[in-house]
């Protein structure tokens, strides 16, 4: 069994001669409790080519202190990580092995660095005695265990916010430390510093070169979407909110880039990959679409006056929802452990390592805006066709097709944004608004289908169907309102596209 803890901390440079200031003068601190010194011994694990370190993950087996065991740290934001803990054992616990699988694939993790620390701990307590933060002075000795025999040593100060603490408290501590001449550390973690100072090749990974050609810009965008899929894998396995949705968006952006920019990346190579991405998005969406629909219907129901809720409506909705959901958390984890998904990740890595660039990838600033404008024209055509149709099922289908085109146009503009700058940014915002209107319209169509089915079930069970009819009417009005709103939103997006095209031509 693994436990999770959100870790919010800051690190500072120190030397053996560094003196801590009077921390009781930090705003909010009533007492400083010196907890003594403990000896910590941690072995950090990674693949031979340091894939975890390249993704800013750390995996260690630590003895000593009050949290001995296996610790996996996953980046959340600057200075914020989720630490997943498992009990001490001789081998890597399966729960942690799954969370690093998208990074390591079938590679073996081996000991790479050993860190032994003498940790001098101070608790900063508030007026009620509650812990506000833990400050430790760590004397660290690092030894390289794989790929060399280097060693190094340093002293650092670490301030970790207490659980559920106010992050602004760390600002107050930092002000006090800075007044004492203590400065933030340049290294994001002990492991990163140890590798930088001991490994023959220095830090894992490297800086990407600045994009110059259309191919450079597109590959940078493709890289970001692949990294998003890999980085979101642990969150999806943990069932974190919105993680499945975000992973699906990354797969869609990647597929869209392959389709839109097939003049830059050879479709003979990217086409089969796009089909695998389509499969992944579909598998991830087994429960996600139902989850979105459930939330929409519950929100509608919660907004009704009590006098309009007749019969066991909430119970009916709950039963219907459970019956339609597959309970697929277990299914998704099995999917992410499966050979097809892991093969896809390997294929994406290979595509980046040897990109199938076509001649159009070489010139800067031409192929990207040309392809983006083509997607914009496709959207314009589909919208014009949909708006010419009378209200009804045929128009609903046409607007749904326009919604898909809006996504592709938006993703195409996103990929071209680094090359085109401000005009493309405005175009992305306006296309996102078009996509939002079309998306709400489509969700309303899907909701009406569900409400009709619920009304039929209620009627057959001898329950009042009145409330389902009220909700159906609300959704119908929502769809009509989105259709009235659409021409104006589209006009603004079209003007933004015209300006982007003009400024793009002027800059060449």
C-alpha positions in Angstrom: 0.0 0.0 0.0 1.4 3.4 -1.0 0.5 6.8 0.7 0.6 10.1 -1.0 1.7 13.5 0.4 1.8 16.9 -1.2 5.3 18.4 -0.5 5.7 22.2 -0.7 9.3 23.2 0.0 12.1 25.5 -0.8 15.9 24.9 -0.7 18.7 27.3 0.2 22.5 27.3 -0.2 24.4 27.0 3.0 28.0 26.3 4.2 29.4 24.9 7.4 29.7 28.4 8.6 26.2 29.4 7.9 24.2 30.6 11.0 20.5 30.4 11.1 18.8 33.7 12.0 16.3 34.0 14.9 13.4 32.2 13.3 11.0 33.2 16.1 10.9 36.6 14.5 9.3 35.2 11.4 5.7 36.5 11.2 3.3 33.9 12.7 6.0 31.9 14.6 5.5 31.7 18.3 8.2 29.1 19.1 11.1 27.2 17.4 11.4 23.6 18.6 14.9 22.1 17.9 14.2 18.4 17.2 17.9 17.3 17.0 20.0 15.6 14.4 19.1 12.4 12.5 21.2 10.3 10.1 19.6 9.6 6.8 20.8 7.1 4.2 19.1 7.1 0.8 19.9 5.2 -2.4 18.4 6.8 -5.5 17.3 4.6 -8.4 17.0 5.3 -12.1 17.5 3.7 -15.5 21.0 3.6 -16.9 20.2 6.6 -19.1 18.6 8.5 -16.3 15.0 8.7 -17.7 13.5 9.5 -14.3 15.9 12.4 -13.6 15.3 13.8 -17.2 11.6 13.9 -16.3 12.3 15.5 -12.8 11.1 12.4 -10.9 13.1 11.0 -8.0 12.9 7.4 -6.7 14.7 6.5 -3.5 15.0 3.9 -0.8 15.7 5.6 2.5 16.6 4.4 5.9 16.8 6.5 9.0 14.5 9.3 10.2 10.8 8.9 10.8 9.8 8.2 7.2 12.0 5.3 6.2 10.8 3.5 3.1 10.5 3.9 -0.7 9.7 7.4 -1.9 8.7 8.5 -5.4 8.5 12.2 -6.0 6.4 13.5 -8.9 6.7 17.2 -10.0 3.5 19.3 -9.7 4.8 22.8 -10.0 8.0 24.8 -9.0 8.7 23.8 -5.4 5.7 21.5 -5.3 5.9 17.7 -5.6 3.7 14.7 -4.7 5.6 12.2 -2.6 4.3 8.7 -2.9 5.5 6.5 0.0 5.7 2.7 0.3 7.0 0.6 3.2 10.6 -0.4 3.3 11.4 -3.5 1.3 14.3 -5.1 -0.5 12.7 -4.6 -4.0 10.8 -1.8 -5.6 7.1 -2.0 -4.6 4.7 -2.7 -7.5 2.6 0.4 -6.7 5.6 2.6 -7.4 6.8 0.5 -10.3 3.5 1.2 -12.1 3.8 5.0 -11.5 7.2 5.1 -13.3 6.3 2.7 -16.1 5.6 5.4 -18.7 9.2 6.7 -18.2 11.2 3.5 -17.8 9.1 1.2 -20.0 10.9 -2.2 -19.9 14.2 -0.8 -18.7 15.6 -1.9 -15.3 16.0 0.7 -12.5 19.4 0.5 -10.8 21.1 2.3 -7.9 22.6 5.5 -9.3 23.4 7.8 -6.4 23.8 7.3 -2.6 23.1 10.3 -0.4 23.9 10.3 3.3 22.7 13.3 5.3 23.0 14.6 8.8 19.7 16.4 9.2 19.4 19.0 11.9 15.6 19.7 12.3 13.8 22.7 13.6 10.0 23.0 13.9 8.4 26.4 13.4 5.2 26.4 15.5 2.3 28.8 15.6 0.7 30.4 18.7 -1.5 27.3 19.2 1.5 25.0 19.0 0.6 23.7 15.6 3.4 23.0 13.1 3.8 25.7 10.4 6.9 24.4 8.7 9.9 22.2 9.2 13.3 23.7 8.6 16.3 21.4 8.3 20.0 22.0 7.8 21.3 19.1 5.8 25.0 18.1 5.6 25.0 15.9 2.5 27.5 13.5 1.1 26.8 12.1 -2.3 28.4 9.1 -4.0 27.9 8.1 -7.6 27.0 4.4 -7.8 26.6 3.9 -11.6 28.5 5.1 -14.5 31.4 6.4 -12.5 32.9 6.8 -9.1 32.5 10.5 -8.3 31.6 12.0 -5.0 30.7 15.4 -3.6 29.4 17.1 -0.5 27.5 20.2 0.4 25.3 21.8 3.1 21.8 23.1 2.3 18.8 24.4 4.1 15.4 23.0 3.4 12.0 24.5 4.5 9.0 22.3 4.1 5.5 23.6 4.6 3.3 21.7 7.1 0.3 19.8 5.7 -2.5 22.1 4.7 -0.3 25.1 5.5 -0.5 28.5 3.8 2.2 28.7 1.1 2.6 32.4 1.8 4.2 31.4 5.1 7.3 30.2 3.1 7.6 33.8 1.8 7.9 35.1 5.3 10.6 32.5 6.2 12.5 33.3 3.0 12.5 37.0 3.8 14.1 36.3 7.1 16.7 33.9 5.6 17.6 36.4 2.9 18.2 39.1 5.5 20.7 36.8 7.0 22.4 36.4 3.6 21.0 33.0 2.8 20.1 32.6 -0.9 17.9 30.0 -2.7 19.6 27.0 -4.1 20.1 26.7 -7.9 19.5 22.9 -7.8 15.9 21.8 -7.8 16.7 18.6 -5.8 19.5 16.9 -4.0 19.6 14.2 -6.7 19.9 16.9 -9.4 22.8 18.5 -7.6 24.5 15.2 -6.9 24.3 14.2 -10.6 25.5 17.6 -11.8 28.5 17.4 -9.5 29.5 13.8 -9.9 28.2 12.3 -13.2 30.7 12.4 -16.0 28.2 13.9 -18.4 26.7 16.3 -15.8 22.9 16.8 -15.7 20.7 14.4 -17.5 18.9 15.7 -20.5 19.7 19.0 -22.1 18.3 22.2 -23.4 16.4 22.2 -26.6 17.8 24.4 -29.3 15.8 27.4 -30.3 13.4 26.6 -33.2 14.4 28.2 -36.6 12.5 26.2 -39.3 8.9 25.1 -39.6 10.1 21.6 -38.8 11.8 22.8 -35.6 8.6 24.6 -34.4 6.4 21.6 -35.2 8.7 19.1 -33.5 8.8 21.3 -30.4 5.0 21.2 -30.3 5.0 17.4 -30.9 7.5 16.9 -28.1 5.4 18.9 -25.7 2.3 16.7 -26.4 4.3 13.5 -26.0 5.8 14.7 -22.8 2.3 15.6 -21.5 1.0 12.0 -22.2 4.0 10.5 -20.4 3.9 13.0 -17.5 0.1 12.5 -17.0 0.4 8.7 -16.9 1.0 8.5 -13.1 -1.9 11.0 -12.4 -4.3 8.8 -14.5 -3.2 5.7 -12.6 -3.8 7.5 -9.3 -7.3 8.7 -10.5 -6.5 12.4 -10.0 -9.2 14.8 -11.1 -9.1 15.9 -14.8 -6.0 13.7 -15.5 -7.8 11.5 -18.0 -9.3 14.5 -19.8 -5.9 16.2 -20.0 -4.2 13.1 -21.4 -7.0 12.8 -24.0 -6.4 16.4 -25.1 -2.7 15.7 -25.5 -3.5 12.7 -27.8 -5.9 14.8 -29.8 -3.4 17.7 -30.2 -0.8 15.2 -31.4 -3.2 13.6 -33.9 -4.3 16.9 -35.1 -0.7 18.0 -35.7 0.1 14.9 -37.7 -3.0 15.4 -39.9 -2.7 19.2 -40.3 1.0 19.3 -40.9 1.3 16.2 -43.2 3.2 18.4 -45.6 6.0 18.7 -42.9 6.0 15.3 -41.3 5.6 12.3 -43.7 2.1 10.9 -43.3 3.3 7.4 -44.2 5.0 7.5 -40.8 2.7 9.6 -38.8 -0.6 8.1 -40.1 -0.3 4.7 -38.3 0.8 6.5 -35.2 -2.3 8.8 -35.4 -4.5 5.7 -35.5 -2.9 4.4 -32.4 -3.5 7.7 -30.7 -7.1 7.6 -31.8 -7.4 4.2 -30.1 -5.8 5.5 -26.9 -8.2 8.5 -26.7 -11.2 6.2 -27.3 -10.1 3.9 -24.5 -9.5 6.8 -22.1 -12.9 8.2 -23.0 -14.9 5.1 -21.9 -15.9 6.8 -18.6 -14.9 10.4 -19.2 -17.8 11.3 -21.5 -20.3 9.7 -19.1 -18.6 11.6 -16.2 -19.1 14.9 -18.1 -22.7 14.1 -18.9 -23.4 13.1 -15.3 -22.0 16.3 -14.0 -24.1 18.4 -16.5 -27.3 16.6 -15.5 -26.7 16.9 -11.8 -25.9 20.6 -12.1 -29.2 21.1 -14.0 -31.1 19.2 -11.4 -29.5 21.1 -8.5 -30.6 24.3 -10.2 -34.3 23.4 -10.3 -36.7 24.8 -7.6 -37.8 22.0 -5.3 -41.4 22.3 -6.6 -40.3 21.1 -10.0 -38.6 18.0 -8.8 -41.3 15.3 -8.8 -40.6 11.6 -8.1 -37.3 9.8 -7.2 -35.4 11.8 -9.8 -32.0 11.7 -8.1 -32.1 8.0 -7.5 -33.1 7.4 -11.1 -30.2 9.5 -12.3 -27.8 7.7 -10.0 -28.9 4.2 -11.1 -28.8 5.2 -14.8 -25.3 6.6 -14.4 -23.9 3.6 -12.6 -25.4 1.3 -15.2 -23.7 3.2 -18.0 -20.2 3.5 -16.4 -17.8 0.6 -16.7 -16.0 1.3 -13.4 -13.0 1.5 -15.6 -10.3 2.7 -13.3 -9.0 -0.9 -13.2 -9.5 -1.1 -17.0 -7.4 2.1 -17.5 -4.5 0.9 -15.3 -4.5 -2.4 -17.3 -4.5 -0.4 -20.5 -1.5 1.7 -19.4 0.3 -1.5 -18.4 -0.5 -3.2 -21.7 2.0 -3.8 -24.5 0.0 -1.8 -27.1 0.2 1.5 -25.0 3.9 1.0 -24.1 4.7 0.2 -27.8 3.0 3.5 -28.7 5.1 5.4 -26.3 8.2 3.8 -27.8 7.1 4.6 -31.3 6.6 8.3 -30.3 10.1 8.4 -28.9 11.5 6.9 -32.1 9.6 9.5 -34.1 11.2 12.3 -32.2 14.6 10.7 -32.4 14.4 10.4 -36.2 11.6 12.7 -37.4 10.3 12.0 -40.9 10.7 15.6 -42.1 9.7 16.5 -45.6 11.3 19.3 -47.7 8.6 21.8 -46.6 10.0 21.6 -43.1 13.2 23.5 -43.9 12.0 27.0 -44.8 10.9 29.2 -41.8 7.5 30.8 -41.5 5.7 29.4 -44.5 4.4 25.9 -44.1 3.0 26.4 -40.6 0.7 29.4 -41.4 -0.3 27.9 -44.7 -1.5 24.7 -43.1 -3.2 26.5 -40.2 -5.1 28.7 -42.7 -6.3 25.6 -44.5 -7.8 24.3 -41.3 -9.5 27.6 -40.7 -11.0 27.5 -44.2 -12.3 23.9 -43.5 -14.0 25.2 -40.4 -15.5 28.2 -42.3 -17.0 25.8 -44.8 -18.5 23.5 -42.2 -20.0 26.3 -40.2 -21.5 27.9 -43.3 -23.1 24.6 -44.3 -24.4 24.0 -40.7 -25.9 27.5 -40.4 -27.7 27.1 -43.7 -29.7 24.1 -42.4 -32.9 24.5 -40.5 -32.9 23.7 -36.8 -33.1 19.9 -36.2 -31.1 16.7 -36.2 -29.3 17.4 -39.5 -28.1 20.8 -38.3 -27.0 19.2 -35.0 -24.8 16.7 -36.8 -23.4 19.5 -39.0 -22.5 21.6 -36.0 -20.9 18.6 -34.4 -18.7 18.2 -37.5 -17.9 21.9 -37.3 -16.9 21.4 -33.6 -14.3 18.8 -34.7 -13.0 21.2 -37.3 -12.8 24.0 -34.7 -10.6 21.8 -32.6 -8.3 21.1 -35.5 -8.1 24.7 -36.4 -7.4 25.7 -32.8 -4.7 23.0 -32.4 -3.2 24.0 -35.8 -3.0 27.6 -34.6 -1.4 26.5 -31.3 1.3 24.6 -33.1 2.0 27.7 -35.3 1.9 30.1 -32.5 5.6 30.1 -31.6 6.4 31.0 -35.2 3.7 33.6 -35.7 3.6 35.3 -32.3 0.9 37.6 -31.1 -1.5 37.3 -34.1 -1.6 33.5 -33.7 -2.2 33.9 -29.9 -5.3 36.0 -30.6 -6.5 33.5 -33.2 -6.1 30.6 -30.7 -8.2 32.5 -28.1 -11.0 33.3 -30.6 -11.0 29.7 -32.0 -11.2 28.4 -28.4 -14.4 30.5 -28.0 -15.9 29.0 -31.1 -15.0 25.6 -29.9 -16.6 26.3 -26.6 -19.9 27.4 -28.1 -20.0 24.4 -30.4 -19.0 22.1 -27.5 -21.8 23.4 -25.3 -24.2 22.9 -28.2 -23.1 19.3 -28.7 -23.2 18.6 -25.0 -26.8 19.8 -25.0 -27.7 17.5 -27.9 -26.2 14.5 -26.0 -27.9 15.6 -22.8 -31.3 15.7 -24.5 -30.9 12.2 -25.8 -30.1 11.0 -22.3 -33.0 13.0 -20.7 -35.4 11.4 -23.2 -34.1 7.9 -22.3 -34.5 8.8 -18.6 -38.0 10.0 -19.1 -39.0 6.8 -20.8 -37.5 4.7 -18.0 -39.3 6.7 -15.4 -42.6 6.4 -17.3 -42.2 2.6 -17.6 -41.5 2.4 -13.9 -44.6 4.3 -13.0 -42.7 7.4 -11.9 -43.5 11.0 -12.9 -41.5 12.1 -16.0 -42.3 15.8 -15.6 -38.9 16.8 -14.2 -37.1 15.1 -17.1 -39.2 17.1 -19.5 -38.3 20.4 -17.7 -34.6 19.6 -18.0 -35.1 18.6 -21.6 -36.7 22.0 -22.3 -33.7 23.8 -20.6 -31.2 21.9 -22.7 -33.2 22.7 -25.9 -33.1 26.4 -25.0 -29.4 26.2 -24.3 -28.8 24.8 -27.7 -30.9 27.5 -29.3 -29.0 30.2 -27.4 -25.6 28.7 -28.5 -26.8 28.8 -32.1 -27.8 32.4 -31.8 -24.4 33.2 -30.2 -22.4 31.3 -32.8 -22.3 33.8 -35.8 -20.9 36.6 -33.6 -18.3 34.4 -32.0 -17.3 33.1 -35.4 -17.1 36.6 -36.9 -14.6 37.6 -34.2 -12.5 34.5 -34.9 -12.6 35.2 -38.6 -11.3 38.8 -38.1 -8.5 37.5 -35.9 -7.5 35.0 -38.6 -7.5 37.8 -41.3 -5.2 39.9 -39.1 -3.0 37.0 -38.4 -2.6 36.2 -42.1 -1.8 39.9 -42.9 0.8 40.3 -40.2 2.2 36.9 -41.0 2.8 37.9 -44.6 4.1 41.3 -43.6 6.8 39.7 -41.4 8.2 37.6 -44.2 
